[in-house]
């Protein structure tokens, strides 16, 4: 580790935080032009902080503090507060090594669960930013190493309780990629990771293909698709211990929905034997029935059928993306469903002329629009029926298992937990 890391320009100008006192905060683009008279050459750097602070106050709620410094790309790539807290609750021990530290949000969360955290970051200026921010936060149990993951692992002696890595694509524009195409190269470093850590945890892009992941790491023990407020934030994968590994033991795959504090709202796991949920057609629906949209994590983890079986739900759409429960079903409550829950008002066959008349009679113009297994996208439906975004109702367009198309008007269940 070098004696002195490259400094961010604002580290030598602590008075820059005066800009944060203005209410509302100055517009970053306007400040970049008008701020030069007072701030000179650091004006673009302050403008970048103004841009980042607006996002960090929301994304990193509970971590972000006045005086922190950011790089825009690093802020976009770092874990959100909820996901960081969730990960930190999965493991605990004496030592955690965050091998791709970045701005250090995950390190800061792990510092609560571990006696000491090693923050490893190959880009010296980002390592300096993390050290600066951790100092402001008073995190005295984080040590910083400005070196590559491979160099750190070669030099590291002993055994960590947890080694955590968030590999990133070398080619940021690639749509299809493998772990071997990322930095660090996890398949290449895996023997060292397994040798020097009791537990290994990987964070992957929400877009990563789970089947591809299992092909690349056949000994993986668990995969979790983590969702917050109805959006998949990350995929976690790894080993919880050194036992029960091997290609003959298949990985457990789960969808996990978390709240703002990182607590688990719902967890659904793939079942080794899962039957398809029974199909119902649109003409079987009655007012008051529940229409249910599985959370994206449930869909990504392919646990929709397991959820439907556990809650005795039926499928309305041919692709299981829309589920149904009779209002009189005594075993179902929207609180138990991992996704969005709606109460049906009416459901009509998709005949555009009749639907337009129905919507005009009910004066429905500003609504939420959803589609499931439907050939027309949301933008096309809004254009066809002259609908704007608004809170007057919810319209759900779907194709049932028999191929018939429908439009349903719904209200959001008061017990909905999908957001």
C-alpha positions as CSV (number, residue, x, y, z in Angstrom):
1,X,0.0,0.0,0.0
2,X,1.5,3.4,-1.0
3,X,2.4,5.9,1.8
4,X,0.3,8.6,0.2
5,X,-2.8,8.2,-2.0
6,X,-3.8,10.6,-4.8
7,X,-6.0,13.2,-3.3
8,X,-9.4,14.4,-4.5
9,X,-9.2,18.1,-5.2
10,X,-11.8,19.0,-2.6
11,X,-9.9,17.2,0.2
12,X,-7.7,20.3,0.4
13,X,-10.6,22.7,0.3
14,X,-12.8,21.6,3.3
15,X,-14.6,25.0,3.1
16,X,-16.4,23.7,-0.1
17,X,-19.2,22.3,2.2
18,X,-20.4,25.9,2.6
19,X,-22.1,25.3,-0.8
20,X,-24.3,22.6,0.8
21,X,-25.9,25.2,3.2
22,X,-27.9,26.8,0.3
23,X,-31.5,25.8,0.2
24,X,-32.4,24.6,-2.3
25,X,-29.1,23.2,-3.4
26,X,-27.7,24.9,-6.4
27,X,-28.3,23.3,-9.8
28,X,-25.1,21.4,-10.7
29,X,-25.0,22.6,-14.3
30,X,-25.7,26.2,-13.4
31,X,-23.1,26.1,-10.6
32,X,-20.5,24.8,-13.0
33,X,-20.8,28.0,-15.0
34,X,-21.5,30.6,-12.3
35,X,-19.3,29.2,-9.5
36,X,-15.9,29.8,-11.1
37,X,-15.6,33.3,-9.8
38,X,-15.5,32.1,-6.2
39,X,-14.2,28.5,-6.4
40,X,-11.9,28.6,-9.4
41,X,-10.5,25.3,-10.7
42,X,-12.4,23.1,-8.2
43,X,-15.8,24.4,-9.5
44,X,-16.4,21.2,-11.6
45,X,-15.6,19.0,-8.6
46,X,-18.1,20.8,-6.5
47,X,-20.7,20.6,-9.3
48,X,-20.1,16.8,-9.3
49,X,-20.8,16.7,-5.6
50,X,-24.0,18.7,-6.0
51,X,-25.1,16.1,-8.6
52,X,-24.2,13.2,-6.4
53,X,-25.6,14.5,-3.1
54,X,-29.1,14.7,-4.5
55,X,-28.8,10.9,-5.3
56,X,-26.8,9.9,-2.3
57,X,-29.2,11.3,0.3
58,X,-31.8,8.9,-1.0
59,X,-29.8,5.9,-2.2
60,X,-27.5,5.9,0.9
61,X,-29.9,7.0,3.6
62,X,-28.4,6.4,7.0
63,X,-24.9,6.2,5.6
64,X,-24.4,9.5,3.6
65,X,-23.0,12.4,5.7
66,X,-22.2,16.0,5.0
67,X,-18.6,16.2,3.8
68,X,-18.5,12.9,2.0
69,X,-17.0,12.9,-1.4
70,X,-18.2,11.0,-4.5
71,X,-17.4,10.1,-8.0
72,X,-20.5,9.9,-10.1
73,X,-19.8,6.4,-11.6
74,X,-18.8,5.0,-8.3
75,X,-22.0,6.2,-6.7
76,X,-24.0,4.6,-9.5
77,X,-22.3,1.3,-9.0
78,X,-22.3,1.1,-5.2
79,X,-24.8,-0.8,-3.2
80,X,-27.9,1.0,-1.9
81,X,-28.4,1.4,1.8
82,X,-31.0,-1.3,2.1
83,X,-29.1,-3.9,0.2
84,X,-25.9,-3.1,2.1
85,X,-27.6,-3.6,5.4
86,X,-29.2,-6.8,4.3
87,X,-25.8,-8.3,3.2
88,X,-24.2,-7.2,6.5
89,X,-26.8,-9.2,8.4
90,X,-26.0,-12.5,6.6
91,X,-22.6,-13.0,8.2
92,X,-20.6,-11.9,11.3
93,X,-17.2,-12.6,12.7
94,X,-13.8,-11.2,13.4
95,X,-12.6,-10.3,9.9
96,X,-14.3,-9.4,6.6
97,X,-12.4,-8.6,3.4
98,X,-14.3,-6.4,1.0
99,X,-12.2,-7.2,-2.1
100,X,-13.8,-4.6,-4.5
101,X,-14.4,-1.8,-2.0
102,X,-15.3,1.1,-4.2
103,X,-16.8,4.0,-2.2
104,X,-16.9,1.6,0.8
105,X,-20.7,1.5,1.5
106,X,-20.6,-2.3,1.9
107,X,-17.5,-2.1,4.0
108,X,-19.2,0.4,6.3
109,X,-22.2,-1.9,6.7
110,X,-19.9,-4.9,7.3
111,X,-18.1,-2.9,10.0
112,X,-21.1,-3.3,12.2
113,X,-21.1,-7.1,11.9
114,X,-17.3,-7.7,12.0
115,X,-14.5,-6.8,14.3
116,X,-12.4,-5.6,11.4
117,X,-12.9,-4.9,7.7
118,X,-10.3,-4.8,5.0
119,X,-11.3,-2.4,2.2
120,X,-9.5,-3.3,-1.0
121,X,-9.7,-0.9,-3.9
122,X,-7.5,-0.9,-7.0
123,X,-8.1,2.7,-8.0
124,X,-6.1,4.9,-5.7
125,X,-8.3,8.0,-5.8
126,X,-11.4,5.9,-5.0
127,X,-9.6,4.2,-2.2
128,X,-8.8,7.7,-0.9
129,X,-12.4,8.8,-1.1
130,X,-13.5,5.7,0.9
131,X,-10.9,6.4,3.6
132,X,-12.1,10.0,3.7
133,X,-15.7,9.1,4.0
134,X,-15.1,6.3,6.5
135,X,-13.1,8.8,8.7
136,X,-16.1,11.2,8.7
137,X,-18.4,8.3,9.7
138,X,-16.1,7.4,12.6
139,X,-15.5,3.8,11.3
140,X,-12.3,3.0,13.1
141,X,-12.3,-0.7,12.4
142,X,-11.8,-0.4,8.6
143,X,-8.4,-0.7,7.1
144,X,-7.7,0.4,3.5
145,X,-5.6,-1.2,0.8
146,X,-5.1,0.5,-2.5
147,X,-4.2,-2.6,-4.6
148,X,-5.8,-5.2,-6.8
149,X,-7.8,-8.1,-5.5
150,X,-5.3,-10.5,-6.8
151,X,-2.4,-8.7,-5.2
152,X,-4.2,-8.5,-1.9
153,X,-5.1,-12.2,-1.9
154,X,-1.5,-13.2,-2.7
155,X,-0.2,-11.2,0.2
156,X,-2.9,-11.9,2.7
157,X,-2.0,-14.4,5.5
158,X,-4.5,-16.1,7.7
159,X,-8.2,-16.7,7.1
160,X,-11.0,-14.3,6.9
161,X,-14.5,-15.1,8.2
162,X,-15.9,-13.6,5.0
163,X,-14.5,-12.5,1.6
164,X,-16.9,-10.4,-0.4
165,X,-16.5,-9.3,-4.0
166,X,-18.5,-7.3,-6.5
167,X,-16.9,-8.1,-9.9
168,X,-17.5,-5.5,-12.7
169,X,-17.4,-5.9,-16.4
170,X,-14.2,-4.8,-18.1
171,X,-16.2,-3.9,-21.2
172,X,-19.0,-1.8,-19.8
173,X,-21.0,-2.0,-23.1
174,X,-21.1,-5.8,-23.3
175,X,-24.7,-7.1,-23.0
176,X,-23.6,-10.7,-22.6
177,X,-20.7,-11.5,-20.3
178,X,-19.2,-14.1,-18.0
179,X,-17.6,-13.9,-14.6
180,X,-14.3,-14.6,-16.4
181,X,-14.8,-11.3,-18.3
182,X,-15.0,-9.3,-15.1
183,X,-12.5,-7.7,-12.8
184,X,-11.6,-9.4,-10.6
185,X,-11.7,-12.8,-12.5
186,X,-13.6,-14.8,-9.9
187,X,-13.3,-18.3,-11.5
188,X,-9.5,-17.7,-11.7
189,X,-9.2,-16.5,-8.1
190,X,-11.7,-19.0,-6.6
191,X,-9.1,-21.4,-5.2
192,X,-7.4,-18.6,-3.3
193,X,-10.8,-17.3,-2.1
194,X,-11.8,-20.7,-0.8
195,X,-8.4,-21.2,0.8
196,X,-8.4,-17.9,2.6
197,X,-12.0,-17.4,3.6
198,X,-14.5,-19.4,5.7
199,X,-17.4,-17.9,3.7
200,X,-17.4,-16.3,0.2
201,X,-20.1,-13.9,-1.0
202,X,-20.4,-12.5,-4.5
203,X,-22.6,-9.6,-5.7
204,X,-23.7,-9.7,-9.3
205,X,-25.7,-7.5,-11.7
206,X,-29.5,-7.9,-11.6
207,X,-29.2,-8.8,-15.3
208,X,-26.9,-11.8,-14.7
209,X,-28.2,-15.1,-16.0
210,X,-28.6,-17.5,-13.2
211,X,-28.2,-20.6,-15.3
212,X,-25.0,-19.1,-16.7
213,X,-23.8,-18.5,-13.1
214,X,-24.3,-22.1,-12.1
215,X,-22.5,-23.3,-15.2
216,X,-19.5,-21.1,-14.3
217,X,-19.5,-21.9,-10.6
218,X,-21.1,-25.4,-10.3
219,X,-20.1,-25.7,-6.7
220,X,-22.0,-22.6,-5.6
221,X,-24.1,-23.2,-2.5
222,X,-26.7,-20.4,-2.7
223,X,-28.1,-17.7,-5.0
224,X,-30.4,-14.9,-3.8
225,X,-32.2,-12.4,-6.0
226,X,-32.6,-9.4,-3.8
227,X,-35.4,-6.9,-4.4
228,X,-36.1,-3.5,-2.8
229,X,-39.3,-1.5,-3.5
230,X,-40.3,-3.7,-6.4
231,X,-36.9,-3.6,-8.2
232,X,-34.2,-6.2,-8.3
233,X,-31.1,-4.6,-6.9
234,X,-28.5,-7.3,-7.0
235,X,-27.9,-11.0,-7.2
236,X,-25.9,-12.6,-4.3
237,X,-24.2,-15.9,-4.6
238,X,-21.6,-17.8,-2.6
239,X,-20.7,-20.4,0.0
240,X,-21.8,-20.2,3.7
241,X,-19.2,-22.7,4.9
242,X,-16.8,-25.4,3.7
243,X,-19.1,-28.3,4.0
244,X,-21.6,-29.9,1.6
245,X,-20.1,-28.5,-1.6
246,X,-19.7,-30.2,-4.9
247,X,-21.5,-30.5,-8.3
248,X,-23.8,-33.2,-6.9
249,X,-25.3,-30.6,-4.5
250,X,-27.5,-28.1,-6.3
251,X,-27.5,-24.5,-5.2
252,X,-30.5,-23.2,-3.4
253,X,-32.1,-20.3,-5.3
254,X,-34.3,-17.8,-3.5
255,X,-36.1,-14.5,-4.1
256,X,-35.6,-12.1,-1.2
257,X,-37.7,-8.9,-0.8
258,X,-36.3,-6.4,1.7
259,X,-37.5,-3.1,3.3
260,X,-35.6,0.1,3.7
261,X,-33.8,-1.2,6.8
262,X,-32.6,-4.3,5.0
263,X,-35.1,-6.6,6.9
264,X,-36.6,-9.5,5.0
265,X,-40.3,-8.9,4.0
266,X,-40.6,-12.1,2.0
267,X,-38.4,-15.0,1.1
268,X,-39.3,-17.6,-1.5
269,X,-37.1,-20.6,-2.4
270,X,-37.2,-22.8,-5.4
271,X,-38.7,-26.2,-4.7
272,X,-37.2,-29.4,-6.1
273,X,-40.6,-30.6,-7.1
274,X,-43.0,-27.9,-8.1
275,X,-46.2,-28.4,-10.1
276,X,-47.6,-25.6,-12.3
277,X,-50.3,-23.6,-10.8
278,X,-53.8,-24.3,-12.1
279,X,-55.0,-22.0,-15.0
280,X,-58.1,-19.9,-14.9
281,X,-59.6,-17.8,-17.6
282,X,-60.6,-14.2,-17.4
283,X,-64.4,-15.0,-17.5
284,X,-64.0,-16.8,-14.1
285,X,-63.1,-13.5,-12.3
286,X,-65.5,-11.8,-9.9
287,X,-65.4,-8.3,-8.4
288,X,-63.3,-8.4,-5.2
289,X,-61.0,-11.1,-6.4
290,X,-57.2,-10.6,-6.0
291,X,-55.0,-10.0,-9.0
292,X,-51.4,-10.5,-8.1
293,X,-48.2,-9.4,-9.8
294,X,-45.2,-11.4,-8.6
295,X,-42.2,-9.2,-7.6
296,X,-39.4,-9.1,-10.3
297,X,-37.2,-11.1,-7.9
298,X,-39.7,-13.9,-7.8
299,X,-39.8,-14.0,-11.6
300,X,-36.0,-13.8,-11.9
301,X,-35.4,-16.6,-9.4
302,X,-38.1,-18.7,-11.1
303,X,-40.0,-19.3,-7.9
304,X,-43.4,-18.1,-9.1
305,X,-44.8,-21.7,-9.2
306,X,-43.5,-22.3,-5.7
307,X,-45.2,-19.2,-4.4
308,X,-48.4,-20.1,-6.1
309,X,-48.3,-23.6,-4.7
310,X,-47.6,-22.4,-1.2
311,X,-50.4,-19.9,-1.2
312,X,-52.9,-22.0,-3.2
313,X,-53.0,-19.4,-6.1
314,X,-54.0,-19.9,-9.7
315,X,-52.4,-18.4,-12.8
316,X,-54.4,-16.0,-15.0
317,X,-51.7,-15.6,-17.7
318,X,-50.1,-18.3,-19.7
319,X,-46.6,-17.4,-18.5
320,X,-47.5,-17.3,-14.8
321,X,-46.7,-13.5,-14.6
322,X,-50.2,-12.8,-13.3
323,X,-51.7,-14.8,-10.4
324,X,-55.2,-14.9,-9.0
325,X,-56.9,-15.7,-5.7
326,X,-60.6,-15.8,-5.0
327,X,-61.7,-13.2,-2.5
328,X,-63.3,-16.0,-0.4
329,X,-60.0,-17.9,-0.2
330,X,-59.6,-18.3,3.6
331,X,-55.9,-19.2,3.3
332,X,-54.8,-16.1,1.4
333,X,-53.9,-12.6,2.5
334,X,-52.1,-9.9,0.4
335,X,-49.6,-9.6,3.3
336,X,-48.3,-13.0,2.5
337,X,-47.7,-12.4,-1.2
338,X,-44.3,-11.3,-2.5
339,X,-45.4,-8.7,-5.0
340,X,-48.2,-6.3,-5.9
341,X,-51.7,-7.1,-4.8
342,X,-54.8,-5.6,-6.5
343,X,-58.6,-6.0,-5.9
344,X,-60.6,-6.5,-9.0
345,X,-63.4,-4.1,-9.9
346,X,-64.3,-5.4,-13.4
347,X,-62.8,-7.5,-16.1
348,X,-63.8,-7.2,-19.8
349,X,-62.6,-8.9,-23.0
350,X,-60.2,-6.8,-25.0
351,X,-62.4,-5.2,-27.5
352,X,-60.9,-1.7,-28.1
353,X,-64.1,0.1,-29.2
354,X,-66.2,-1.2,-26.2
355,X,-63.3,-0.5,-23.8
356,X,-62.9,3.1,-25.0
357,X,-66.6,3.6,-24.3
358,X,-66.3,2.0,-20.9
359,X,-63.3,4.2,-19.9
360,X,-65.1,7.3,-21.1
361,X,-68.2,6.5,-19.1
362,X,-66.0,6.1,-16.0
363,X,-64.0,9.2,-16.8
364,X,-60.7,7.2,-16.6
365,X,-57.9,9.2,-18.1
366,X,-55.0,9.2,-15.6
367,X,-54.2,5.7,-14.5
368,X,-51.4,3.2,-13.9
369,X,-51.2,0.7,-16.8
370,X,-49.7,-2.8,-16.5
371,X,-49.4,-5.6,-19.1
372,X,-48.8,-9.3,-18.6
373,X,-48.3,-11.7,-21.5
374,X,-49.9,-9.1,-23.8
375,X,-48.8,-8.2,-27.3
376,X,-49.1,-4.4,-27.0
377,X,-46.6,-2.6,-24.8
378,X,-47.6,0.0,-22.1
379,X,-46.8,3.0,-24.3
380,X,-48.9,1.5,-27.1
381,X,-51.9,0.9,-24.8
382,X,-51.6,4.5,-23.4
383,X,-51.7,5.8,-26.9
384,X,-54.5,3.6,-28.1
385,X,-56.8,4.5,-25.2
386,X,-55.5,8.1,-24.6
387,X,-54.4,7.4,-21.1
388,X,-52.0,9.5,-19.0
389,X,-50.1,8.6,-15.9
390,X,-52.1,9.3,-12.8
391,X,-53.8,8.0,-9.7
392,X,-57.4,7.5,-10.9
393,X,-57.1,3.8,-11.1
394,X,-55.1,0.7,-12.3
395,X,-55.7,-1.0,-15.6
396,X,-54.2,-4.5,-16.2
397,X,-54.1,-5.9,-19.7
398,X,-53.4,-9.7,-19.9
399,X,-53.7,-12.8,-22.0
400,X,-55.1,-15.8,-20.2
401,X,-54.0,-19.4,-20.6
402,X,-56.6,-20.0,-23.3
403,X,-55.2,-17.2,-25.4
404,X,-58.0,-14.7,-24.8
405,X,-57.1,-11.1,-24.1
406,X,-58.6,-9.1,-21.2
407,X,-58.6,-5.7,-19.5
408,X,-59.1,-5.5,-15.8
409,X,-59.7,-2.4,-13.7
410,X,-58.4,-2.8,-10.1
411,X,-57.6,-0.9,-7.0
412,X,-54.4,-1.4,-5.0
413,X,-55.0,-3.6,-2.0
414,X,-54.7,-1.7,1.3
415,X,-52.5,-4.7,2.5
416,X,-50.2,-4.5,-0.5
417,X,-46.6,-4.9,0.5
418,X,-45.0,-4.9,-2.9
419,X,-43.4,-1.5,-2.5
